[in-house]
Amino acid sequence: MAGEAKRIYLDTNILAYVANTKAPQHQAALEIFRPTEREILCVSSQV
C-alpha cells in the first residue's frame, strides 16, 4: 500500500505546516483532509 502511505505522509506534512503557522485560514485544509486523531497527536508531538 505505497499509495496509502504516501497519502498519509502528505497529510502529515500539511498538518505540520498548519501547526507551525497557526493561521486560522488554514483550518479549511484540515477539514478537507480530515486526518485521524492519531495523526494529529503524532504531528503535535513532533512540533
C-alpha positions as CSV (number, residue, x, y, z in Angstrom):
1,M,0.0,0.0,0.0
2,A,2.6,2.5,-1.0
3,G,-0.1,4.9,-2.3
4,E,-1.8,5.0,1.1
5,A,1.5,5.5,2.9
6,K,2.3,8.4,0.6
7,R,-1.1,10.0,1.1
8,I,-0.7,9.8,4.9
9,Y,2.8,11.3,4.6
10,L,1.5,14.2,2.6
11,D,-1.4,14.8,5.0
12,T,1.1,14.8,7.9
13,N,3.2,17.4,6.1
14,I,0.2,19.6,5.7
15,L,-0.7,19.2,9.4
16,A,2.8,20.1,10.4
17,Y,2.6,23.2,8.2
18,V,-0.7,24.3,9.7
19,A,0.6,23.6,13.2
20,N,3.7,25.7,12.6
21,T,1.8,28.6,11.1
22,K,-1.2,28.5,13.4
23,A,-3.1,30.5,10.8
24,P,-6.9,30.4,11.0
25,Q,-7.3,30.4,7.3
26,H,-5.7,27.0,7.1
27,Q,-8.5,25.4,9.1
28,A,-10.2,24.7,5.8
29,A,-7.3,22.5,4.8
30,L,-7.8,20.4,8.0
31,E,-11.4,19.9,7.2
32,I,-10.7,18.8,3.6
33,F,-8.2,16.2,4.6
34,R,-10.0,15.1,7.8
35,P,-6.9,13.5,9.5
36,T,-7.4,10.9,12.2
37,E,-6.8,11.9,15.8
38,R,-3.7,9.6,15.9
39,E,-2.1,11.5,13.0
40,I,-2.8,14.8,14.8
41,L,-1.3,13.6,18.0
42,C,1.7,12.3,16.1
43,V,2.3,15.7,14.4
44,S,1.7,17.5,17.7
45,S,4.4,15.6,19.4
46,Q,6.8,16.4,16.6
47,V,6.2,20.2,16.6
